Amino acid sequence: MPTPSPHNQREFAIQVVRDLRDAGFEALWAGGCVRDQLLGLTPKDYDIATSAAPDQVRDLFGRRRTIPVGASFGVITVLGPKPAGQIEVATFRTDGGYSDGRRPDQIHFSTPEHDAARRDFTINGLFYDPLTDEVRDYVGGVADIEARVVQAIGDPEARIAEDKLRMLRAVRFAARFDFAIDAATLAAVRHHSSEITQVSGERIGAEMAAMLVHPNRSYALRLLRETKLETHVLPETIQLVDADWVGVLNLVIRLEKPSLAQVLAALLARLDDVRVAGGIGARWKLANRDVDRADWLLDQLPMALNAAKVRWPQLQRVLINDGAAELVAMVSAMAGDDDPSVQLCDSKLALPRTELDPPLLLTGGDLIAAGFAPGPAFSSILEGVRDAQLEGRISTPDEALQLAQDLSGG
């Protein structure tokens, strides 16, 4: 599916509000899109809150253009033209209790004021009328945006009790916008930090992945430690203190547009036992590719840091891996761009693929065809031939076969 155009999405969001108004309903932009607009950012998507009930929204926009994916919570997805994407339209509501610490047990359709009061943080509780260019603020969100602070709406203890994930969201929003966390909200997060384990691994993993690849990830890590959430979501790094902790923070800052695997490897590189990425991945329900790549980076990092002293055949086998660029970027962040190992790796990666990874001069099939009996020695013979080829000691299939015979003692 093509990515919606920000301009077309915005125009569609205006049109949905206009259509709801023309039908006699109240309708406003709500939440993150209002916050982002006030911060001078282009919203990634638009949510609309309305006095129309879910069935009324579907009747207005048509059954073929609406999806009742969240109808039980008053949410209908309205499909726009392809360049505009889709928009969630939610009925103004208040929430009942949250017995599962995630979703309300029941909802009641209500007013904009009550709808704002049930949201998580003041900066996310704002409404905006795109037809009159008017911000509606029932919770003090505008003042908190100006003060650059993340503050729970109402009682922080109550907001956290409703949804434990809000503790991590407070950290992510603060890091994303470089805001502080309000003192009362911070105290409530610290008090309830151990309860974050009640949240599913997928939801924790999604929040952690978002903050760890964000440019302000170092601040996020400091906040995780300050709020005591680190102990429960990333206990592997608790042992990092003093110079080791500062070193990790500096390293993650120097990584430029890193992958999640790179950040995980950076966080774990100073541990006595670096083979713990799998535990994190299982806990956060991460994709195997991220965990496997993090483990590979950690395995290869010691050699890559000393690449200038490593035999070329050994280094070549690493640099032809799909993760080589990420590995060299980590070495550069740790040792600097002028480091001889970094410069060597960069120069090798700049070679045409046929030079970096030339076609094999000899294969197992060639050995069998030449009369070699398959067995354990095959691998060492082929490895020795490949080493000689990479080092330039042989350059033809005949030379490769002769070397194989020499190595086999034949």
Secondary structure, DSSP 8 states (H G I E B T S, - for coil): -----HHHHHHHHHHHHHHHHHTT--EEEETHHHHHHHTT---S--EEEESS-HHHHHHHH-GGGEEEEEGGGTEEEEE--GGG-EEEEEE-EEE---TTSSS-S-EEE--HHHHHHTSSBGGGS-EEETTTTEEE-SSSHHHHHHHTEE-BSS-HHHHHHH-TTHHHHHHHHHHHHT-EE-HHHHHHHHHHGGGGGGS-HHHHHHHHHHHHSSTTHHHHHHHHHHTT-HHHH-GGGTT--HHHHHHHHHHHHHSSS--HHHHHHHHHTTSS--TTHHHHHHHHT--HHHHHHHHHHHHHHHHHHTGGGS-HHHHHHHHTSTTHHHHHHHHHHHH-TT-HHHHHHHHHHTS-HHHHS---S--HHHHHHTT---STHHHHHHHHHHHHHHTTS--SHHHHHHHHHHHHT-
